[in-house]
Amino acid sequence: MVTVGVLARFEAKPGNEAAVERFFQEGLPIVQRQSAETAWYAFRLGSTTFGAFAAFADEEARLALLSVGGPVAAQRHPELFAQPPTFEMADVLAAKLPGGEKSVTVVRNDGLVRVPSGTHDVWRLRCFPKRGE
């Protein structure tokens, strides 16, 4: 069962967009070596804005990836980013995963994000504002 996730945002320095795409593609093997992930996606939100989302069964699995994944890789390549990436911890409220997977829904401080599932390709995400805003 998926209970927690992490949502990361990366702002590329202008001119480094292709290098940031490669950064995520080269990060996929790191994620694949982690046995606990339920889902992981790298995506692009705009011309220089990128992100990643991973969902896990528990906090231990989430911390295992964070200890070797995005935060560590981003520190090794600060020249790619306009500012340090952010990593937001999320509680998963609902999920539909393998066996008919369509999306994972997570709540962030500023609203809902629906993450398409099924591949490790780069995706564009649509952010939904909180109700009442």
C-alpha positions as CSV (number, residue, x, y, z in Angstrom):
1,M,0.0,0.0,0.0
2,V,1.3,3.5,-0.9
3,T,1.3,5.8,2.1
4,V,4.0,8.5,1.5
5,G,5.7,10.3,-1.3
6,V,8.2,13.0,-2.2
7,L,7.7,15.7,-4.7
8,A,10.8,17.4,-6.0
9,R,11.1,20.6,-8.1
10,F,14.2,21.6,-10.1
11,E,14.7,24.9,-11.8
12,A,17.3,24.6,-14.6
13,K,19.6,27.4,-15.5
14,P,18.7,28.7,-18.9
15,G,20.6,26.7,-21.5
16,N,20.8,23.6,-19.3
17,E,17.4,22.2,-20.1
18,A,18.7,19.3,-22.2
19,A,21.3,18.5,-19.5
20,V,18.6,18.4,-16.8
21,E,16.5,16.0,-18.9
22,R,19.6,13.8,-19.1
23,F,20.1,14.2,-15.3
24,F,16.7,12.6,-14.8
25,Q,17.2,9.9,-17.4
26,E,20.6,9.0,-15.8
27,G,18.9,8.9,-12.4
28,L,16.5,6.2,-13.4
29,P,19.0,3.4,-12.7
30,I,19.4,4.7,-9.2
31,V,15.7,4.4,-8.7
32,Q,15.5,1.0,-10.3
33,R,18.1,-0.3,-7.8
34,Q,15.8,0.7,-4.9
35,S,13.5,-2.2,-4.3
36,A,10.9,-0.3,-2.2
37,E,9.6,2.2,-4.8
38,T,6.1,1.8,-5.8
39,A,6.2,4.6,-8.4
40,W,8.7,7.1,-9.7
41,Y,8.3,9.8,-12.4
42,A,10.4,12.6,-13.7
43,F,8.6,15.4,-15.5
44,R,8.8,18.8,-17.0
45,L,6.4,21.6,-16.0
46,G,7.7,24.4,-18.2
47,S,10.7,25.5,-20.2
48,T,13.1,25.4,-17.3
49,T,11.0,23.8,-14.5
50,F,11.3,20.1,-13.9
51,G,10.3,17.7,-11.1
52,A,10.2,14.2,-9.8
53,F,7.6,12.3,-7.8
54,A,8.1,9.0,-6.0
55,A,5.5,7.1,-3.9
56,F,6.4,4.5,-1.2
57,A,4.8,2.1,1.2
58,D,6.4,3.7,4.2
59,E,8.8,6.4,5.6
60,E,11.7,4.0,5.6
61,A,11.5,3.4,1.9
62,R,11.2,7.1,1.2
63,L,14.3,7.9,3.3
64,A,16.2,5.1,1.5
65,L,15.7,6.7,-1.9
66,L,16.4,10.3,-0.6
67,S,19.7,9.1,0.8
68,V,21.0,8.1,-2.6
69,G,18.7,9.8,-5.1
70,G,17.7,13.3,-6.1
71,P,19.2,15.3,-3.2
72,V,22.6,13.6,-3.6
73,A,22.6,13.8,-7.4
74,A,21.6,17.5,-7.4
75,Q,24.5,18.3,-5.0
76,R,26.9,16.7,-7.5
77,H,25.6,18.8,-10.3
78,P,24.8,22.3,-8.9
79,E,25.9,23.9,-12.2
80,L,22.7,22.7,-13.8
81,F,20.3,24.5,-11.5
82,A,19.3,28.1,-11.0
83,Q,18.6,27.4,-7.3
84,P,18.8,24.3,-5.1
85,P,16.0,21.9,-5.7
86,T,13.2,21.5,-3.2
87,F,11.9,18.2,-1.8
88,E,8.5,18.2,-0.4
89,M,7.3,15.2,1.7
90,A,3.7,14.2,0.9
91,D,1.1,11.9,2.5
92,V,-0.6,9.8,-0.2
93,L,-4.4,10.0,0.3
94,A,-5.4,7.8,-2.6
95,A,-3.6,5.7,-5.2
96,K,-4.4,3.5,-8.2
97,L,-1.3,1.5,-9.1
98,P,-0.3,-1.7,-11.0
99,G,-3.1,-3.7,-12.5
100,G,-5.1,-0.9,-14.1
101,E,-3.0,2.1,-13.0
102,K,-4.1,5.5,-14.1
103,S,-2.8,8.0,-11.6
104,V,-1.4,8.6,-8.1
105,T,-2.9,11.6,-6.2
106,V,-0.8,13.4,-3.6
107,V,-1.5,16.4,-1.5
108,R,1.1,19.1,-1.3
109,N,1.0,22.3,0.7
110,D,-0.3,24.3,-2.3
111,G,-2.8,21.8,-3.8
112,L,-3.2,18.5,-5.5
113,V,-1.0,16.9,-8.2
114,R,-2.2,14.1,-10.3
115,V,0.7,12.0,-11.7
116,P,0.2,9.8,-14.7
117,S,1.6,6.3,-14.2
118,G,2.7,3.4,-16.3
119,T,6.1,4.6,-17.6
120,H,9.3,6.3,-16.6
121,D,9.1,8.8,-19.4
122,V,9.2,12.6,-18.8
123,W,5.6,13.8,-18.2
124,R,4.0,17.2,-18.1
125,L,1.8,17.6,-15.0
126,R,-1.1,19.7,-14.3
127,C,-1.3,21.2,-10.8
128,F,-4.8,21.6,-9.3
129,P,-5.3,24.4,-6.7
130,K,-6.8,23.6,-3.3
131,R,-10.5,23.9,-3.3
132,G,-11.7,27.3,-2.2
133,E,-8.7,29.1,-3.6
